[in-house]
């Protein structure tokens, strides 16, 4: 019997003006030093979100073997990527910030401050976890959040993607979407107030409703141990009409373009999304070749239009230099891969950026 399996956040897509420059920054400060794929090719399936035509791009999927999801670092190569024409505020519709795991929030804060990064707030404890905000050189906001769950012991202060902060217009409707489709069925907190830890963010000094969701059941599937747990935080504003962060812009333009989940059972998920009123808007059907990896992918939209990608991975490079690829079709779909096999991805590390040791 086929069923839906969600293994976790595979990656958060981020549109940047220069792939390799941005990747260097993410490798240094977030430990994104393992290359899963890198490809320069047209984005042929995204017509709905790229002005009705194929667009050329250069993209790289990078991960941090400490644990968490990766980044799909994405750059248009046939047009100049466009940023928003307004100041994005907390509660605007779309992905306001990506969450990043940290082994030691205070030490990470001290390091980022000493490096002269655009640190937006001091460490603050909320929902049992310490966190702070930092902005990259491309105006993307990240929330660095403490975590005690890790995949591989590496000398890094941070892990990888841990979730996101999203703006919504109807909190109950959005909670239902993220709970039923993506399994975020546990509410850590649901509060309405003016929040001190948001006060230094654009729009964060206003009364907001914030709801932090997590999944009560452990994730299953091949890479579930690597991706680990994740959180989604929903923000609703009251004193203004929120803007769409990607209004009048293309998927792939500057900013956070999607959240991508690694899944099995695309057929089941396709029917479930259709029945829930959020049918797939992009659907590659069978295996889609992504250069060094292969799989099927689809997109749906949350109730406010935030793009959610689903990827069913079929082939992934384990020891790329030796031409060894893992075919995920012929195995127990619920079972995690042996840790040694996933850890072998370290052989694909890009070693041109030194990662600052923890301690």
ZADOKE-973285 format. One record per residue (C-alpha): residue number from 0; residue in one letter; x, y, z. Coordinates in nm, 4 decimals, always signed. Each point is the difference from the previous one (the first is absolute). Layout:
N
KOLLUM    i  aa         u         v         w
KOLLUM  NUM   A         X         Y         Z
...
***
This chain:
359
KOLLUM    i  aa         u         v         w
KOLLUM    0   X   +0.0000   +0.0000   +0.0000
KOLLUM    1   X   +0.1442   +0.3362   -0.1015
KOLLUM    2   X   +0.0053   +0.2776   +0.2566
KOLLUM    3   X   +0.1387   +0.3478   +0.0526
KOLLUM    4   X   +0.3351   +0.0166   +0.1785
KOLLUM    5   X   +0.1580   +0.3332   +0.0894
KOLLUM    6   X   +0.3680   -0.0320   +0.0907
KOLLUM    7   X   +0.0510   +0.3644   +0.0923
KOLLUM    8   X   +0.1037   +0.3320   -0.1486
KOLLUM    9   X   +0.2380   -0.0859   -0.2820
KOLLUM   10   X   +0.0877   +0.3623   -0.0702
KOLLUM   11   X   -0.1142   +0.3592   +0.0010
KOLLUM   12   X   +0.0391   +0.1739   -0.3343
KOLLUM   13   X   +0.1732   +0.3369   +0.0035
KOLLUM   14   X   +0.0323   +0.2254   -0.3027
KOLLUM   15   X   +0.3284   +0.1929   -0.0103
KOLLUM   16   X   +0.1856   +0.2274   -0.2444
KOLLUM   17   X   +0.3114   -0.2228   -0.0094
KOLLUM   18   X   -0.0115   -0.3734   +0.0818
KOLLUM   19   X   +0.3645   -0.0547   +0.0876
KOLLUM   20   X   +0.0414   +0.3180   +0.2004
KOLLUM   21   X   -0.3122   -0.0806   +0.2048
KOLLUM   22   X   +0.0973   -0.3643   +0.0365
KOLLUM   23   X   +0.3361   +0.1077   +0.1399
KOLLUM   24   X   -0.1778   +0.2044   +0.2657
KOLLUM   25   X   -0.2399   -0.2848   +0.0878
KOLLUM   26   X   +0.2872   -0.2484   +0.0175
KOLLUM   27   X   +0.1973   +0.2191   +0.2370
KOLLUM   28   X   -0.2783   +0.1051   +0.2361
KOLLUM   29   X   -0.2569   -0.2813   -0.0284
KOLLUM   30   X   +0.2299   -0.2901   -0.0888
KOLLUM   31   X   -0.1655   -0.0746   -0.3363
KOLLUM   32   X   +0.3065   -0.1743   -0.1383
KOLLUM   33   X   -0.1270   -0.3238   -0.1610
KOLLUM   34   X   -0.1022   +0.0265   -0.3655
KOLLUM   35   X   -0.2938   -0.2269   -0.0920
KOLLUM   36   X   -0.0397   +0.1440   -0.3478
KOLLUM   37   X   +0.1017   +0.3041   -0.1995
KOLLUM   38   X   -0.1456   +0.0716   -0.3400
KOLLUM   39   X   -0.0309   +0.2765   -0.2570
KOLLUM   40   X   -0.3119   -0.0670   -0.2086
KOLLUM   41   X   -0.3429   +0.1381   -0.0882
KOLLUM   42   X   -0.2759   -0.0270   +0.2602
KOLLUM   43   X   -0.2428   -0.1629   -0.2416
KOLLUM   44   X   -0.2853   -0.0931   +0.2336
KOLLUM   45   X   -0.0598   +0.3270   +0.1842
KOLLUM   46   X   -0.1820   +0.1974   -0.2724
KOLLUM   47   X   -0.2858   +0.0866   +0.2357
KOLLUM   48   X   +0.2419   +0.1902   +0.2231
KOLLUM   49   X   +0.2548   +0.1310   -0.2521
KOLLUM   50   X   -0.2087   +0.2120   -0.2345
KOLLUM   51   X   -0.1237   -0.2836   -0.2199
KOLLUM   52   X   +0.3371   -0.0939   -0.1462
KOLLUM   53   X   +0.3085   -0.2075   +0.0775
KOLLUM   54   X   +0.2723   +0.1892   +0.1862
KOLLUM   55   X   +0.3707   -0.0775   +0.0134
KOLLUM   56   X   +0.1473   -0.0427   +0.3441
KOLLUM   57   X   +0.2940   -0.1296   +0.1988
KOLLUM   58   X   -0.0950   -0.1934   +0.3127
KOLLUM   59   X   +0.1823   -0.1957   +0.2695
KOLLUM   60   X   -0.1400   -0.2162   +0.2801
KOLLUM   61   X   +0.2286   +0.0085   +0.3030
KOLLUM   62   X   -0.0398   -0.1635   +0.3404
KOLLUM   63   X   +0.1674   -0.0051   +0.3424
KOLLUM   64   X   +0.0613   -0.3521   +0.1323
KOLLUM   65   X   -0.0398   +0.1186   +0.3573
KOLLUM   66   X   -0.3717   -0.0301   -0.0765
KOLLUM   67   X   -0.3003   +0.1862   -0.1363
KOLLUM   68   X   -0.1213   +0.0818   -0.3483
KOLLUM   69   X   +0.2142   +0.1644   -0.2653
KOLLUM   70   X   -0.0138   +0.3076   -0.2204
KOLLUM   71   X   -0.0803   +0.0043   -0.3691
KOLLUM   72   X   +0.2037   +0.3026   -0.1001
KOLLUM   73   X   -0.1553   +0.1373   -0.3180
KOLLUM   74   X   +0.1015   +0.2667   -0.2518
KOLLUM   75   X   -0.1589   +0.1140   -0.3253
KOLLUM   76   X   +0.2572   +0.0166   -0.2794
KOLLUM   77   X   -0.2154   +0.1441   -0.2787
KOLLUM   78   X   -0.1420   +0.2937   +0.1967
KOLLUM   79   X   +0.0912   +0.2151   +0.2969
KOLLUM   80   X   -0.1786   -0.1394   +0.3063
KOLLUM   81   X   -0.2432   +0.2450   +0.1538
KOLLUM   82   X   -0.0451   +0.0893   +0.3645
KOLLUM   83   X   -0.3221   +0.1239   +0.1631
KOLLUM   84   X   -0.0918   +0.3615   -0.0681
KOLLUM   85   X   -0.0987   +0.0546   +0.3642
KOLLUM   86   X   +0.1464   -0.0711   +0.3408
KOLLUM   87   X   -0.1076   -0.3516   +0.0964
KOLLUM   88   X   -0.1539   -0.0087   +0.3473
KOLLUM   89   X   -0.0655   -0.2782   +0.2461
KOLLUM   90   X   -0.3417   -0.1415   -0.0871
KOLLUM   91   X   +0.0233   +0.0677   -0.3732
KOLLUM   92   X   -0.1133   -0.2994   -0.2036
KOLLUM   93   X   +0.2730   -0.2463   -0.0839
KOLLUM   94   X   +0.3197   -0.1075   +0.1731
KOLLUM   95   X   +0.1273   +0.2832   +0.2203
KOLLUM   96   X   +0.2877   -0.1948   +0.1585
KOLLUM   97   X   +0.1658   -0.3401   -0.0146
KOLLUM   98   X   +0.0817   -0.1769   +0.3267
KOLLUM   99   X   +0.3552   -0.1328   +0.0531
KOLLUM  100   X   +0.1006   -0.2537   +0.2676
KOLLUM  101   X   +0.2708   +0.0900   +0.2512
KOLLUM  102   X   +0.1877   -0.2077   +0.2567
KOLLUM  103   X   +0.0778   +0.3099   +0.2061
KOLLUM  104   X   -0.2025   +0.3121   -0.0730
KOLLUM  105   X   +0.2106   +0.2336   +0.2149
KOLLUM  106   X   +0.3263   -0.1214   -0.1554
KOLLUM  107   X   -0.1507   +0.0345   -0.3489
KOLLUM  108   X   -0.1170   +0.3524   +0.0846
KOLLUM  109   X   +0.3462   +0.0917   +0.1316
KOLLUM  110   X   +0.1670   -0.1378   -0.3137
KOLLUM  111   X   -0.2370   +0.1755   -0.2416
KOLLUM  112   X   +0.0411   +0.3268   +0.1922
KOLLUM  113   X   +0.3791   -0.0282   -0.0030
KOLLUM  114   X   -0.0129   -0.0613   -0.3765
KOLLUM  115   X   -0.1975   +0.3221   -0.0502
KOLLUM  116   X   -0.3122   -0.1722   -0.1322
KOLLUM  117   X   -0.3324   +0.1824   -0.0072
KOLLUM  118   X   -0.1270   -0.1422   +0.3289
KOLLUM  119   X   -0.3530   +0.1307   +0.0578
KOLLUM  120   X   -0.0661   -0.0996   +0.3607
KOLLUM  121   X   +0.1560   -0.1365   +0.3151
KOLLUM  122   X   -0.0663   -0.3588   +0.1153
KOLLUM  123   X   -0.3485   -0.0442   +0.1463
KOLLUM  124   X   -0.1784   -0.3060   +0.1407
KOLLUM  125   X   -0.3458   -0.0873   -0.1328
KOLLUM  126   X   -0.1869   -0.3316   -0.0080
KOLLUM  127   X   +0.2813   -0.1637   +0.1933
KOLLUM  128   X   +0.2624   +0.0890   -0.2631
KOLLUM  129   X   +0.2502   +0.2818   -0.0178
KOLLUM  130   X   +0.0210   +0.1888   -0.3288
KOLLUM  131   X   +0.1119   +0.3160   -0.1777
KOLLUM  132   X   -0.0323   +0.1508   -0.3487
KOLLUM  133   X   +0.2683   +0.0737   -0.2582
KOLLUM  134   X   -0.0147   +0.1319   -0.3574
KOLLUM  135   X   +0.2208   -0.1215   -0.2839
KOLLUM  136   X   +0.1611   +0.2368   -0.2558
KOLLUM  137   X   -0.3011   -0.0496   -0.2307
KOLLUM  138   X   -0.2633   +0.1319   +0.2449
KOLLUM  139   X   -0.1264   -0.3468   +0.1053
KOLLUM  140   X   -0.0879   -0.0405   +0.3676
KOLLUM  141   X   +0.0914   -0.3140   +0.1957
KOLLUM  142   X   -0.1077   -0.1035   +0.3473
KOLLUM  143   X   +0.2772   -0.1950   +0.1744
KOLLUM  144   X   -0.1732   -0.2447   +0.2385
KOLLUM  145   X   +0.1456   -0.2342   +0.2623
KOLLUM  146   X   -0.0304   -0.3723   -0.0680
KOLLUM  147   X   +0.1118   -0.3148   +0.1808
KOLLUM  148   X   -0.0530   -0.2436   -0.2890
KOLLUM  149   X   +0.2891   -0.0560   -0.2402
KOLLUM  150   X   +0.0908   -0.2509   -0.2681
KOLLUM  151   X   +0.3798   +0.0064   -0.0236
KOLLUM  152   X   +0.2547   +0.1431   +0.2410
KOLLUM  153   X   +0.1749   +0.2788   -0.1878
KOLLUM  154   X   +0.2018   +0.2974   +0.1185
KOLLUM  155   X   -0.2683   +0.2522   -0.0857
KOLLUM  156   X   -0.2147   +0.2241   +0.2156
KOLLUM  157   X   -0.3011   -0.0247   -0.2286
KOLLUM  158   X   -0.1924   -0.2683   -0.1777
KOLLUM  159   X   -0.2251   +0.0658   -0.2945
KOLLUM  160   X   -0.3641   +0.0882   -0.0759
KOLLUM  161   X   -0.2331   -0.0505   +0.2964
KOLLUM  162   X   -0.3202   +0.1550   -0.1343
KOLLUM  163   X   -0.1348   +0.3434   -0.0870
KOLLUM  164   X   -0.2023   +0.3013   +0.1134
KOLLUM  165   X   -0.2963   +0.0695   -0.2312
KOLLUM  166   X   -0.2627   +0.2700   -0.0282
KOLLUM  167   X   -0.3674   -0.1067   -0.0212
KOLLUM  168   X   -0.3417   +0.1671   -0.0204
KOLLUM  169   X   -0.2217   -0.2646   +0.1640
KOLLUM  170   X   +0.1768   -0.1784   +0.2851
KOLLUM  171   X   -0.2457   -0.2873   +0.0414
KOLLUM  172   X   +0.0003   -0.0769   -0.3714
KOLLUM  173   X   +0.3811   +0.0014   -0.0103
KOLLUM  174   X   +0.0334   -0.2174   +0.3102
KOLLUM  175   X   -0.2308   -0.2512   -0.1673
KOLLUM  176   X   +0.2107   -0.0007   -0.3185
KOLLUM  177   X   +0.3360   -0.0497   +0.1729
KOLLUM  178   X   -0.1446   -0.2560   +0.2397
KOLLUM  179   X   -0.1914   -0.2156   -0.2460
KOLLUM  180   X   +0.2305   +0.0136   -0.3034
KOLLUM  181   X   +0.3409   +0.0280   +0.1661
KOLLUM  182   X   -0.0553   -0.1548   +0.3426
KOLLUM  183   X   +0.0631   +0.3080   +0.2184
KOLLUM  184   X   -0.2746   -0.1021   +0.2412
KOLLUM  185   X   +0.1494   +0.1131   +0.3327
KOLLUM  186   X   -0.0428   +0.3628   +0.1095
KOLLUM  187   X   +0.2926   +0.1084   +0.2177
KOLLUM  188   X   -0.1534   +0.3419   +0.0629
KOLLUM  189   X   -0.2808   +0.2202   -0.1320
KOLLUM  190   X   +0.0328   +0.3570   +0.1257
KOLLUM  191   X   -0.1172   +0.3490   -0.0946
KOLLUM  192   X   +0.2040   +0.2946   +0.1242
KOLLUM  193   X   +0.2782   +0.2436   -0.0789
KOLLUM  194   X   +0.3074   -0.2221   +0.0295
KOLLUM  195   X   +0.3365   +0.1147   +0.1331
KOLLUM  196   X   +0.2031   -0.2468   -0.2055
KOLLUM  197   X   -0.1563   +0.1348   -0.3220
KOLLUM  198   X   +0.0441   +0.3667   +0.0886
KOLLUM  199   X   +0.3127   +0.0548   -0.2129
KOLLUM  200   X   -0.1535   -0.1548   -0.3132
KOLLUM  201   X   -0.1849   +0.2012   -0.2622
KOLLUM  202   X   -0.3658   -0.0019   +0.1071
KOLLUM  203   X   +0.0845   -0.1872   +0.3191
KOLLUM  204   X   -0.0958   +0.2833   +0.2351
KOLLUM  205   X   -0.3733   -0.0471   -0.0677
KOLLUM  206   X   -0.2618   -0.2276   +0.1530
KOLLUM  207   X   +0.0209   -0.3414   -0.1666
KOLLUM  208   X   -0.1329   -0.3497   +0.0380
KOLLUM  209   X   +0.2731   -0.2610   -0.0148
KOLLUM  210   X   -0.0461   -0.3766   -0.0031
KOLLUM  211   X   +0.2935   -0.2418   +0.0119
KOLLUM  212   X   -0.0671   -0.3472   -0.1408
KOLLUM  213   X   +0.1996   -0.3217   +0.0125
KOLLUM  214   X   -0.0732   -0.3580   -0.1067
KOLLUM  215   X   -0.0915   -0.2398   +0.2813
KOLLUM  216   X   +0.0985   -0.3118   -0.1946
KOLLUM  217   X   +0.3590   -0.0740   -0.1012
KOLLUM  218   X   +0.0801   +0.0419   -0.3668
KOLLUM  219   X   +0.0568   -0.3173   -0.2032
KOLLUM  220   X   +0.1876   -0.0812   -0.3196
KOLLUM  221   X   +0.3498   -0.0237   -0.1423
KOLLUM  222   X   +0.1394   +0.3347   +0.1156
KOLLUM  223   X   -0.2229   +0.0583   +0.3027
KOLLUM  224   X   +0.2883   -0.0301   +0.2485
KOLLUM  225   X   +0.1998   +0.2647   -0.1864
KOLLUM  226   X   -0.2887   +0.2454   -0.0440
KOLLUM  227   X   -0.1223   -0.0492   +0.3579
KOLLUM  228   X   -0.2823   +0.1971   +0.1574
KOLLUM  229   X   -0.1249   +0.3385   -0.1185
KOLLUM  230   X   -0.2359   +0.2824   +0.0957
KOLLUM  231   X   -0.2326   +0.2354   -0.1808
KOLLUM  232   X   -0.0878   +0.3341   +0.1595
KOLLUM  233   X   -0.3081   +0.1824   -0.1297
KOLLUM  234   X   -0.0453   +0.3768   +0.0400
KOLLUM  235   X   -0.3229   +0.1952   -0.0416
KOLLUM  236   X   -0.0168   +0.3814   +0.0095
KOLLUM  237   X   -0.2999   +0.2099   +0.1044
KOLLUM  238   X   +0.0710   +0.3674   -0.0687
KOLLUM  239   X   +0.0676   -0.0213   -0.3743
KOLLUM  240   X   -0.0600   -0.2045   -0.3112
KOLLUM  241   X   +0.3079   -0.2196   -0.0479
KOLLUM  242   X   +0.1824   +0.0172   -0.3316
KOLLUM  243   X   +0.0974   -0.3046   -0.2058
KOLLUM  244   X   +0.3781   -0.0242   +0.0207
KOLLUM  245   X   +0.0221   -0.1272   -0.3601
KOLLUM  246   X   -0.2665   +0.2320   -0.1400
KOLLUM  247   X   +0.0767   +0.0794   -0.3679
KOLLUM  248   X   +0.3182   -0.2075   +0.0129
KOLLUM  249   X   +0.1084   -0.3430   -0.1221
KOLLUM  250   X   +0.0819   -0.3171   +0.1852
KOLLUM  251   X   +0.3805   +0.0127   +0.0108
KOLLUM  252   X   +0.0176   +0.3746   +0.0590
KOLLUM  253   X   +0.1784   +0.1265   +0.3103
KOLLUM  254   X   -0.1108   -0.1449   +0.3336
KOLLUM  255   X   -0.1386   -0.3244   +0.1355
KOLLUM  256   X   -0.1815   -0.1618   -0.2913
KOLLUM  257   X   -0.1374   -0.3232   +0.1508
KOLLUM  258   X   +0.0163   -0.2628   +0.2737
KOLLUM  259   X   +0.0740   -0.3456   -0.1398
KOLLUM  260   X   -0.0950   -0.3296   +0.1676
KOLLUM  261   X   +0.1591   -0.3359   -0.0766
KOLLUM  262   X   -0.2890   -0.2444   -0.0456
KOLLUM  263   X   -0.1059   -0.3426   -0.1236
KOLLUM  264   X   -0.3424   -0.0782   -0.1434
KOLLUM  265   X   -0.0448   +0.2862   -0.2438
KOLLUM  266   X   -0.3194   -0.1577   -0.1367
KOLLUM  267   X   -0.1602   -0.0035   +0.3453
KOLLUM  268   X   +0.1103   +0.3554   +0.0750
KOLLUM  269   X   -0.1325   +0.1180   -0.3367
KOLLUM  270   X   -0.3486   -0.1285   +0.0836
KOLLUM  271   X   +0.0137   +0.1256   +0.3586
KOLLUM  272   X   +0.0908   +0.3539   -0.1072
KOLLUM  273   X   -0.2727   -0.0011   -0.2636
KOLLUM  274   X   -0.2607   -0.1117   +0.2542
KOLLUM  275   X   +0.1193   +0.2695   +0.2428
KOLLUM  276   X   -0.0480   +0.2752   -0.2592
KOLLUM  277   X   +0.3708   +0.0582   -0.0606
KOLLUM  278   X   +0.0701   -0.1998   -0.3194
KOLLUM  279   X   +0.3470   -0.0235   -0.1474
KOLLUM  280   X   +0.0831   +0.3049   -0.2108
KOLLUM  281   X   +0.3186   -0.1588   -0.1408
KOLLUM  282   X   +0.0406   -0.3753   -0.0495
KOLLUM  283   X   +0.2862   -0.1716   -0.1848
KOLLUM  284   X   -0.1648   -0.3414   +0.0224
KOLLUM  285   X   +0.2750   -0.2592   -0.0478
KOLLUM  286   X   +0.3723   +0.0294   +0.0697
KOLLUM  287   X   +0.1506   +0.3392   -0.0755
KOLLUM  288   X   +0.3763   +0.0175   -0.0575
KOLLUM  289   X   +0.1713   +0.2686   +0.2097
KOLLUM  290   X   +0.3511   -0.0639   -0.1294
KOLLUM  291   X   +0.1721   -0.1749   +0.2893
KOLLUM  292   X   -0.3265   -0.1089   +0.1605
KOLLUM  293   X   -0.3410   -0.1086   -0.1227
KOLLUM  294   X   -0.3557   -0.0159   +0.1289
KOLLUM  295   X   -0.3535   +0.1259   -0.0472
KOLLUM  296   X   -0.1150   +0.3337   +0.1321
KOLLUM  297   X   -0.3200   +0.1962   +0.0374
KOLLUM  298   X   -0.1212   +0.3253   +0.1524
KOLLUM  299   X   -0.3059   +0.1072   +0.1888
KOLLUM  300   X   -0.0887   +0.3294   +0.1685
KOLLUM  301   X   -0.0970   +0.0561   +0.3608
KOLLUM  302   X   -0.3234   +0.1996   +0.0555
KOLLUM  303   X   +0.1871   +0.3278   -0.0551
KOLLUM  304   X   +0.2046   -0.1059   -0.3010
KOLLUM  305   X   +0.3285   -0.0987   +0.1664
KOLLUM  306   X   +0.1611   -0.2634   -0.2201
KOLLUM  307   X   +0.0475   -0.3481   +0.1452
KOLLUM  308   X   +0.2081   -0.2427   -0.2059
KOLLUM  309   X   -0.0109   -0.3788   +0.0276
KOLLUM  310   X   +0.2960   -0.2047   -0.1266
KOLLUM  311   X   -0.0016   -0.3767   -0.0317
KOLLUM  312   X   +0.3706   -0.0790   -0.0299
KOLLUM  313   X   +0.0840   -0.2932   -0.2269
KOLLUM  314   X   +0.3772   +0.0356   -0.0402
KOLLUM  315   X   +0.2575   +0.1841   +0.2067
KOLLUM  316   X   +0.3828   +0.0055   -0.0178
KOLLUM  317   X   +0.1634   -0.1698   +0.2995
KOLLUM  318   X   +0.3606   -0.0239   -0.1220
KOLLUM  319   X   -0.0164   +0.2254   -0.3032
KOLLUM  320   X   +0.3745   -0.0101   -0.0742
KOLLUM  321   X   -0.0246   -0.3773   -0.0350
KOLLUM  322   X   -0.3249   +0.0150   -0.1966
KOLLUM  323   X   -0.2004   -0.1670   +0.2801
KOLLUM  324   X   -0.3674   +0.1009   +0.0092
KOLLUM  325   X   -0.2756   -0.1270   +0.2257
KOLLUM  326   X   -0.3261   -0.1199   -0.1584
KOLLUM  327   X   -0.2804   +0.0426   +0.2529
KOLLUM  328   X   -0.2716   -0.1918   -0.1839
KOLLUM  329   X   +0.0805   -0.3516   +0.1173
KOLLUM  330   X   -0.0087   +0.0336   +0.3779
KOLLUM  331   X   -0.2361   +0.0314   +0.2972
KOLLUM  332   X   -0.1363   +0.3516   -0.0505
KOLLUM  333   X   -0.0572   +0.0638   +0.3715
KOLLUM  334   X   +0.3432   -0.1086   +0.1133
KOLLUM  335   X   +0.2847   +0.2468   +0.0463
KOLLUM  336   X   +0.3211   -0.0681   -0.1867
KOLLUM  337   X   +0.2882   -0.1304   +0.2115
KOLLUM  338   X   +0.1818   +0.2940   +0.1575
KOLLUM  339   X   +0.3316   -0.1030   -0.1557
KOLLUM  340   X   -0.1522   +0.0238   -0.3457
KOLLUM  341   X   -0.1346   +0.3526   +0.0486
KOLLUM  342   X   +0.3205   +0.1072   +0.1713
KOLLUM  343   X   +0.1859   -0.1097   -0.3152
KOLLUM  344   X   -0.1381   +0.3175   -0.1589
KOLLUM  345   X   +0.2852   +0.1785   +0.1775
KOLLUM  346   X   +0.2164   -0.1180   -0.2905
KOLLUM  347   X   -0.1872   +0.2587   -0.2098
KOLLUM  348   X   +0.1129   +0.2906   +0.2180
KOLLUM  349   X   +0.1076   +0.3229   -0.1647
KOLLUM  350   X   +0.3134   +0.0825   +0.1953
KOLLUM  351   X   +0.0802   +0.3514   -0.1156
KOLLUM  352   X   -0.1710   +0.1645   +0.3017
KOLLUM  353   X   +0.1270   -0.0628   +0.3525
KOLLUM  354   X   -0.2764   -0.0641   +0.2521
KOLLUM  355   X   +0.0499   +0.1651   +0.3404
KOLLUM  356   X   +0.0396   -0.2724   +0.2706
KOLLUM  357   X   -0.2412   -0.0246   +0.2925
KOLLUM  358   X   +0.1359   +0.0471   +0.3492
***
